[in-house]
């Protein structure tokens, strides 16, 4: 097989390699006739590949070896005690696991819901990941929630300080709430971006989520079990209150936030945001100095809040309306995206 093509396949499959040696085969690429796969206890990734007629699993270090070669072709030869990999004039011999030692079982094909993969869904996953927790001490928050108990499928995520709601178009008949791991979302987005594909299907049940792309890649993720799930919509309703109004993001706010972040980001310093009449003021002060900006903002009531400029800027990358409250700031893009961020001290 062409080495460059093989390296690309292995790179896209490699996020499913285990980072620990607790189960040794999970640190390996599994080769079967027509496919390459990696899996751990959270996700599995399979790619179609015409690489070998044998079945074996070899250490993930093979990827680094191939990345550091300039040969055009790579071949595999399975012997009784090792796999011999030849790439150009280089020869790499490594022990392997037999198929009987593979421990991952693919999800059963019985699904609670099946939905198409498209650009809208992928964008929703990308936006939700911005507020999905990465705190290992809170594993139940380290994912994106698919909520089918609403008229339209709704994606949610939270890291306790911020929450995102993303509403998909189209009706459905499924029921249930399923939280899928960040690793699954990251892997799916990376594959879709690198292979320039947005076509396929997502299937989900109480144990697994499975993304099957039309280009031959399959990504499976284990559903996160949460005995005390967050009622995301209730949190949004409570924090926003009964009066929910949004105004257009004022011209020049992105530049003002960039100036504030010059001082704020190195120290995670606060930015004071206030609305007085039709004026939006931003003040950031650290030992390095002080930055003040004043913008025109129509239709917003007077208010004062303390925020992280970086989090405001993050939300404005995909939202075009905002509201500033004493406890939170919130951002919106039509009826599709709603993101809420707690103010400092809340």
C-alpha positions in Angstrom: 0.0 0.0 0.0 1.1 3.6 -0.5 2.8 4.7 2.7 1.3 8.2 2.6 -2.3 6.8 2.3 -1.6 4.3 5.1 -0.3 7.1 7.4 -3.4 9.2 6.8 -5.7 6.2 7.6 -3.7 5.4 10.8 -3.7 9.1 11.9 -7.5 9.2 11.6 -8.0 5.9 13.4 -5.4 6.7 16.2 -7.6 8.8 18.5 -9.2 5.5 19.5 -5.8 4.1 20.8 -5.7 3.7 24.5 -3.3 6.0 26.4 -2.6 3.3 29.0 -1.4 -0.3 28.8 -4.2 -1.6 31.1 -5.6 -3.7 28.2 -2.6 -4.1 25.8 -4.6 -4.8 22.6 -6.3 -1.4 23.1 -2.9 0.3 22.3 -2.8 -1.5 18.9 -4.1 -1.0 15.4 -6.3 -4.0 14.5 -5.8 -5.1 10.9 -8.5 -7.2 9.2 -9.0 -7.9 5.5 -10.3 -4.6 4.2 -10.3 -2.6 7.4 -8.0 -1.0 10.1 -9.5 -0.4 13.5 -8.5 1.0 16.9 -10.6 0.9 20.1 -10.6 1.5 23.8 -13.2 1.5 26.4 -14.7 4.8 25.2 -14.6 4.8 21.4 -13.7 2.7 18.4 -12.8 3.9 14.9 -12.8 1.7 11.8 -11.5 2.7 8.3 -11.8 0.8 5.0 -8.4 -0.1 3.7 -7.0 -2.6 1.3 -3.9 -3.4 3.3 -3.7 -7.1 4.1 -5.4 -10.4 3.8 -4.5 -11.4 7.3 -5.9 -10.5 10.7 -3.6 -9.2 13.5 -3.1 -6.3 15.9 0.2 -4.4 16.2 1.4 -1.6 18.5 0.4 1.9 17.7 4.1 2.9 17.5 3.9 1.7 13.9 2.4 5.0 13.0 5.4 7.0 14.2 7.7 4.6 12.3 5.8 5.1 9.1 5.6 8.9 9.6 9.4 9.0 9.8 9.9 7.2 6.5 10.1 8.6 3.0 9.4 5.4 1.1 6.5 5.1 -1.3 5.3 1.6 -0.5 4.6 -0.3 2.7 4.1 -4.1 2.9 3.1 -6.5 5.8 4.2 -10.1 6.2 2.7 -12.1 9.0 5.0 -14.8 10.4 4.3 -17.2 13.3 5.8 -14.9 15.9 5.8 -11.4 14.4 4.6 -9.0 11.7 7.3 -7.8 9.4 6.7 -4.3 8.0 8.8 -3.2 5.0 8.8 0.4 3.9 11.5 1.2 1.4 14.8 -0.2 2.7 13.6 -0.2 6.3 12.3 -3.3 8.0 10.3 -3.2 11.3 9.5 -6.5 13.1 6.9 -6.4 15.9 4.9 -9.0 17.9 1.2 -9.1 17.4 -2.1 -10.1 18.8 -4.3 -12.7 17.1 -8.0 -12.1 16.4 -8.9 -14.4 19.3 -7.3 -11.8 21.6 -9.3 -8.9 20.4 -11.7 -7.8 23.2 -13.9 -5.2 21.6 -17.4 -6.2 20.6 -19.2 -4.0 18.1 -22.6 -2.6 19.1 -25.7 -4.6 18.4 -27.7 -3.2 15.5 -30.8 -2.3 17.6 -31.2 1.5 17.8 -33.5 3.8 19.5 -33.0 6.5 16.9 -31.3 6.9 13.5 -30.6 10.3 12.0 -28.6 11.7 9.0 -25.2 13.3 9.4 -25.0 16.7 7.7 -23.3 20.0 8.0 -25.8 21.3 10.5 -25.3 18.4 12.9 -21.6 18.6 12.7 -21.7 22.3 13.4 -23.9 21.6 16.4 -21.3 19.1 17.8 -18.5 21.6 17.2 -20.3 24.4 19.0 -21.4 22.2 21.9 -17.9 21.0 22.5 -16.9 24.6 23.4 -18.8 24.2 26.6 -18.5 20.5 27.2 -16.4 19.8 30.3 -12.9 18.5 30.1 -12.6 18.0 33.9 -11.8 14.4 34.6 -13.3 14.7 38.0 -16.7 15.3 36.3 -16.9 12.6 33.7 -20.7 12.9 33.4 -20.3 16.4 31.9 -17.6 15.3 29.5 -19.9 14.9 26.5 -22.7 16.3 24.3 -26.3 15.4 25.2 -28.7 14.3 22.5 -32.2 15.1 23.7 -35.0 13.4 21.8 -37.7 14.4 24.4 -38.2 17.7 22.6 -40.2 18.5 19.3 -36.9 18.8 17.5 -33.6 16.9 18.4 -31.7 19.2 20.7 -28.0 19.1 21.6 -26.8 20.3 25.0 -23.5 20.6 26.8 -22.2 22.1 30.0 -19.1 22.5 32.0 -20.9 24.0 35.1 -19.9 27.5 34.1 -21.5 27.6 30.7 -24.2 25.8 28.8 -25.0 25.4 25.1 -28.3 24.5 23.4 -28.3 23.7 19.7 -31.6 22.9 18.0 -31.6 20.7 14.9 -34.2 21.0 12.1 -36.6 18.2 11.2 -39.1 16.1 13.2 -38.5 12.8 14.9 -40.4 10.0 16.7 -37.6 8.8 19.1 -37.5 9.3 22.8 -34.7 9.5 25.3 -31.7 11.5 26.4 -28.2 10.3 25.6 -24.9 11.8 26.4 -22.0 10.9 24.1 -18.3 11.3 25.0 -16.2 14.3 23.8 -13.8 11.8 22.2 -16.5 10.5 19.9 -17.4 14.0 18.8 -13.8 15.0 18.3 -13.0 11.9 16.2 -16.1 12.3 14.0 -15.4 16.0 13.4 -11.7 15.3 12.6 -12.6 12.6 10.1 -15.2 14.6 8.4 -12.9 17.6 8.1 -9.8 15.7 6.9 -11.8 13.5 4.4 -14.1 16.4 3.3 -17.3 14.4 3.9 -20.6 15.3 5.6 -22.7 12.3 4.5 -23.7 9.3 6.6 -25.9 8.3 9.5 -25.8 8.4 13.3 -27.5 5.6 15.3 -28.0 5.7 19.0 -29.3 3.6 21.9 -28.8 3.4 25.6 -25.3 1.9 25.3 -23.7 3.2 22.1 -23.7 5.9 19.4 -22.5 4.9 16.0 -21.6 7.2 13.1 -21.3 5.5 9.8 -19.9 7.7 7.0 -20.4 7.0 3.4 -16.6 7.2 2.7 -16.0 4.0 4.7 -15.2 5.3 8.2 -17.2 4.2 11.3 -17.0 5.8 14.7 -18.6 4.2 17.8 -18.8 5.8 21.2 -20.0 4.4 24.6 -22.9 6.4 26.0 -22.0 8.2 29.3 -24.1 7.0 32.2 -25.2 9.8 34.5 -27.4 8.9 37.5 -28.2 12.5 38.2 -28.6 14.1 34.7 -28.7 17.9 34.3 -32.0 19.3 33.1 -30.3 21.7 30.7 -33.5 23.5 29.6 -34.6 24.1 33.2 -31.2 25.7 33.9 -31.5 27.9 30.9 -35.0 29.0 31.8 -34.1 29.7 35.4 -30.9 31.7 34.7 -32.4 33.7 31.8 -35.6 34.5 33.6 -39.0 35.1 32.2 -38.0 38.2 30.2 -35.6 37.0 27.4 -34.6 39.7 25.0 -31.6 39.9 22.8 -30.0 42.7 20.9 -27.6 42.7 17.9 -24.0 42.5 18.7 -22.6 46.0 18.4 -20.2 46.9 15.7 -16.6 46.9 17.0 -17.2 44.6 19.9 -14.8 41.9 18.6 -12.0 44.4 18.3 -12.7 45.8 21.8 -12.6 42.3 23.3 -9.3 41.6 21.5 -7.9 44.7 23.2 -9.2 43.7 26.5 -7.7 40.2 26.2 -4.2 41.6 25.7 -4.3 42.4 29.4 -6.8 39.9 30.7 -5.7 36.6 29.1 -2.2 36.3 30.7 -3.7 36.6 34.2 -7.3 35.4 33.6 -8.3 38.9 34.7 -11.9 40.2 34.7 -13.5 42.7 32.4 -16.2 45.0 33.7 -19.0 45.4 31.2 -21.8 48.0 31.7 -24.7 49.4 29.7 -25.7 52.9 30.3 -28.4 54.3 28.0 -27.1 53.4 24.5 -23.5 53.0 25.6 -21.7 49.7 26.1 -18.6 50.2 28.2 -15.7 47.7 28.7 -13.0 48.2 31.3 -10.1 45.8 31.9 -7.5 46.6 34.5 -4.4 44.7 35.6 -0.9 45.6 36.9 0.1 46.0 33.2 -2.4 48.9 32.7 -6.0 49.6 31.9 -8.0 49.3 28.7 -11.3 51.2 28.2 -13.7 50.9 25.3 -17.1 52.4 24.6 -19.5 51.2 21.9 -23.0 52.1 20.8 -25.6 49.6 21.8 -29.3 50.1 21.2 -32.3 48.4 22.9 -30.5 47.1 26.0 -31.5 48.0 29.5 -28.9 49.4 31.9 -26.8 46.7 33.6 -23.4 45.9 35.0 -21.5 42.6 34.8 -18.0 41.1 35.4 -17.0 38.7 32.6 -14.0 36.9 31.1 -13.4 38.6 27.7 -12.2 35.4 26.2 -15.5 33.6 26.9 -17.5 36.5 25.4 -15.3 36.4 22.3 -15.7 32.6 22.1 -19.5 32.9 22.0 -19.5 35.6 19.5 -17.6 33.4 16.9 -21.0 31.8 16.2 -23.6 34.1 17.7 -24.8 37.5 16.4 -27.1 38.6 19.3 -26.5 38.9 23.1 -28.0 39.9 26.4 -26.2 41.0 29.5 -27.8 40.1 32.9 -26.5 40.5 36.4 -25.8 36.8 36.8 -25.0 35.6 33.2 -24.4 36.7 29.7 -26.2 34.9 26.9 -25.7 34.6 23.2 -27.9 33.6 20.3 -27.9 32.7 16.6 -31.5 32.7 15.4 -33.5 29.8 16.8 -30.6 27.4 16.4 -27.9 28.4 19.0 -28.3 29.6 22.5 -25.3 29.8 24.8 -25.2 31.0 28.4 -22.1 31.9 30.4 -22.0 32.6 34.1 -20.5 36.0 35.1 -17.4 36.1 37.4 -18.5 35.7 41.0 -21.7 33.8 40.1 
